[in-house]
Amino acid sequence: MNKKKINVIFPYNSVGGAFRSTYEISNRLTEIGYEVTVYFPFFAPFEGKSIFSLEGFFLFVRGIIRSLVRRNKITWFETCFRIRQVPLIHRRFIADADIIIANHWQTASKVYNLPLSKGEKYYFIRDVEQWAEYYPNEIEAFKLDMKRLVVAPWIEEFLDKELNLGVEAVITNGFNFQKFHVSNKDFLKKDITLSMIYSSHPMKGFEDAKLVFSRIKELYPNIKILLFGFEPEPKNLGFNFEYIRGAAGDEVKEIYKKTDIFFCPSLQEGFHNPPSEAMASKCAVLATAVGSVPFTMNNLENGIIVKPGDTNGMIQGLIKLIEDRSLRVELSKNANQSIKDLTWDKSIEKLDGLFSNQ
């Protein structure tokens, strides 16, 4: 039986967890026979801004530069689906298909307004960004008469309780465990490495992390703090650390391999891949109760969970993990076993069933 054609619509070509997860899904759907095409517009949306405003003009120029540099290339992720850069998300430039999936609120209304020949309309919701000034636009996008997919149970609960909206399915992120498999983790080394992904985005909680790291370095001067991310190295933090910029693929696996404790102080997340990646790599994880964490972790069973913004709880949890090697090792091993249930195979099977039966 011939599989269906799927259009996937992004507002721009960028790097991030939502992109990586969607690319993984697109690859896997392609592998089982779907014809998947991912689209990026050359002229990116302005996030609700007027092009005649200073911020709107900046977004316009930045979008053009990004489109000229990246075009339809995804250099940081291996892909097997079709990639198309088009002038605009418009019926003239989008091929006919059976299914079309909007990613991000900026593309939802554009997909909604396309003719049905472009595909049955889905909106894949990966976060609810109450902190953003475009939050009202996001809420209006949620209300559009499209079939909704969500990446985490908490988003399904939000849509139901706050907006009385239903979803077709919860499609959680999965993991390729071979990419994060660590066979020779050294649980007995003397010096502990504490790692965290660095981002200046306010919701990533780096201001809390600075306070926590400063206190931990006061108590344990020999502990190694390893930060990694895609932004320029942070400056003037007041403590020693190593920074790795642009890590991808095997380099990320090597970071997790030498990490004893992985720290996630986020204030809000959609799904939040890094804690699960660290769990798969046999790290002891301390994370805030956001995104997928309440779904994938049980406190003091396969990790330590604290409330967002609770810096004292973060400090006390890290002290516990640093001083109690047995607990650290137990949580690491339990995490590695429990996260194995979070597979892409299960998510793709659910998605395939949904698309096949529509």
N, C-alpha and C positions, 0 to 999 in steps of 0.2 A: 504494500500500500504506500502510495506517495505521501510523504509528510507535508505539512503545510508551510506556507511562506510567512515569515515573521519580520516585521519592521520594528526596530528599536530606535527610539528618538532621544537624543541627548541635546541639551542646550549649547554645549561646547565640548571641545576635546581637552580633557584635563586629566589630572592624576588624583586618585583618592579611593577610599574604600567602596563607595557606591559604584564607581567605574569598574574597579577590579571585580566586584561581585557580579555585576551585570555581564562583564566580559566572560567570566567563568561560566555563567548560565548560558550565554550565547554559544560558547565553544561546545558545551556539553549537549545542547539542543542540536547543534550542527552535526555532532558525532552520531546522534541517533536518527539523523535523516531530515531534520528541518532545514529549510533554506532561510538563514538568518542574515539580515542586513542591518548594520548599525549606521545611523545617520548623524552627522554633525552639520549645523548650519555655518556658513562662512561668516555671516553677520549674526553674531550672538545676541540673544535678548538683552534688554537693558535692566532687568530686574525691577521692572515697574517704574524706572526713572525716565524722564524726558531727555531726549538727545540734546535739547537746548539748555539743559542744566549742566553745571560743571561736572557733577558726578556721572550723569548720563553720558556726557561727551567722553569722559575718562573711560567708562565701561565700553563704549563704542570703539575707541582707539585700541584699548587693550585687547578687545575681542578680535579686531582685525589683525593685530600683530601676532596673537596666539594662533589664529587661523593660517596666517602666512607661514609661520614657523613650523607648525605641527601638521597642517593640511589634514590628510586622512591617514596619517601614520600613528601607530601606537607602538612606540619603541620599547616600552618598559614592561609589556605583557605580550606573551606569545598568543596569537590569535589564529583561528581557522575559519572565521566567519567573514562575510563581505563587509567592507567599510566604505562609506560614501560621504564625501563632503559636498554639500549642495549650497546654493546661494541662500536659500531660506527654507523653512519648513512650510512648504506650500504644495498644493495638489499637483502642480506642474512638475515638481522635482522628486516626489515620493512615489515609488512604484506601487502598483496594486499588490495586495497581499491578503492573507486570510486573517492575520492578527497584527495589531499595531500596539506597541507598548510605549507609553510616555514615562520618562524619568525626569523627576524634578517638576515643581509647580510651573516653571517657566514654559515647559513644553505641553502641559496638560491641556490648556485651552486651545493651543494650536492643533493638537491631535484631535481634540473634541470637534473642532470645526472642519476637519478633513472629511471628504465623502466616504461612505461605507466601503467603497471599492478598495480603500487603502488598508482595510482590515477591521475586524472586531476590536473595539477600543478598550484598552486596559490602561490603568494608571498604577505603576509600581511605586508605592509610598514607602520611603526608607527612613523618614524622620518626621518629627513634628517640632518645628523650630520656633517655640514660643518666644525665644529671646530675640528673634530677628525683626527688623522693622518691616520686612515684607510678610510677616506672619498673617495679616489679614488677607493678602493675596493667596497665600498657601491654603487658608481655610476655604476660600472661594473655590480653589482648584479641587479640594477634597470633595466638594459638594456636586461637582459636575457628574452628569449621568453617564458614568463609565464604570466598567468592572474594576474593582479595586483589589490589588494584591498588596500585602504588607510584609515587611521583613522580620517583624518581631511581635510577639503576643501583646506587648504593652501598647503598640500602635493600634491594634485591633480593639483593645479595650477603650482607648481614648476616642476613637471614631464612634464607637457604640455609645459610650456614656455622655460625651460632650456634644456630638453632632447627630446622634441617632442614625448613623450610617453603617451599613453592613460591608463585609468584604467577601471576596470569592475564596481566598485562601491565605494562610500564613506560610510564606515561602522563606524559611530561615536560610541564612548563609550556611554553607557546609565547608568542608576542608579537604584538601588533598593531603592526606597524612604522610605520604611519602616525602612531600616537600618539607615537612616539619619533623620528620622522624629523626630522633637522636638516639643512637644505639649505645654510645659510650659516655653518657653524662657523668661528670665527675662530682659526686655528692660529698666527697671527703676533702676537697681542697680547703686550705686554711683561710685564704682571703675571699670574701664574699663580693660578688658583683651584683649591684642593684641597677636595673635598667628601666628606661621609660622612653616612649616616643615623645619627641618634642614638637609642639605646635604652639604658635602664638595666639591661636584662636581662643577667645575668652572662655568658651565652653569646654576646652580641654583641661582647664584647671591648673595651668602652669604656675599661676601666682600661689596657689596652695602648695604645689610641689616645691617651689623655692623655699618656702618656710619649713616644710617637712625635711627636705634634704639638708638645709642648714643645721637643723637640730640633730639629725642623724649623724652628720659629719662631726659635730661637737662631741657626741657620745662615742662614736666609732671612727676615729680619724683614718684608719686604714681601709675602710670600706671603699670600694671602687664604684663610682657613679658613671654609668654609660648612657648617654642620650643619643637618639638617632631620629632622623626625619628628613624632610625635603627643604626646609627653610634654611637660611643662613644661620650659622652658629650663634646661639645667644651669648650676650656679653654681660660682664660685671655681675655675676651671680653671687659672688662672695664665697664660693667653695670650688674645689678642684673637681673637674669632670673630664671625660672624654666625649667627643662628639663625632658621629659618623653621619655625613650628609649623603642623601641619595641612595641609601642602601636598598637593594631589590634582589629578589630571587635567592640564590644560595648565600648571599651576604647577610640577608635577614636571618636565615637559618643559623648561620654562624654566631650572630649576636645572641639569639635565643639559647644556643648551645652553651655559651659561656656565662649566661645569666643564671644566677641562683634565685633572685627575687625580681619579679616583674611588677611594676607599679603603674596603676591607672587611676589618676585622680579626677577624671572627667566629671563635669557638672551635668552634662546631658549627652546622649549618644542615640543614634538610630538603632543599629545592631551592635556595632563595636567588635570588630574582628580581633584586634591585638590580644585581649585576654585569652581568647580561645586558642590563638596561635601559640601563645606562650605555654598554655596548659598542654597542648599537643607536644611541645618541645621539652616537657618535664621541668618546667619552672614552677616555683611556688608563686602564686599570684595574689596580690592585694589590690582590690579594685573597688570603686564606688558602685553603688547599686543603681546603675543606669544601663540602658540598652539591653543587651542580651544577658548581662551578668546575673540578674535574678533567675533567669531561665537556665543558665548553664552551671551556676555555682551554688553550693550550699556552704554556709559559713562554718569554718573549721572542719569541714569534711574534705573539700577539694580546693580550698582557697580561703581567703579572708575577705569579707565584704564589710564596707563601712558606708555611712551616709555621705552623700555629696557635700563637700565643704567642711567635713568634720576632720580638721587637721590634727586634733589631738588623738582621735581614733586612728588616723593613719599612722601617726608616730608610734602609738602604743602597739599597733599591729605589726609594724616593721620591726620594732624592738623584739617582739615575741618571736618573729621568724628568724631574726639575726641570732638571738641567744639560744634558741631551742632547735638544734640541728635535727633532732628526731622528728619534730613537728614539721619542719621545713621539708624534709625528705618524704614524709608520709603524705603531706598535701600535694607535693610534686607528683608522686606516683599515682595517687588517687585522681588527680586532675588529668593525667595522661590517659587513664583508663576511661574515665567518665566522658571525656570529650569525644571519644571515638564514636559515640552514638550520633554525633552531629555531622552527618555525611551529605555530600552533594548528591549522592545516588538517591537518597530519600527525597530530597527537595526536587530533583529533576523528575523523579517518578510521579510526584504529586502534580507538578506543572504539566508534564506530558499527559497525564490523565485528564486534567482540566482542559487543555487545548484540544485533545482528541475528541472529547465528548461534547464540545460546544456546538 
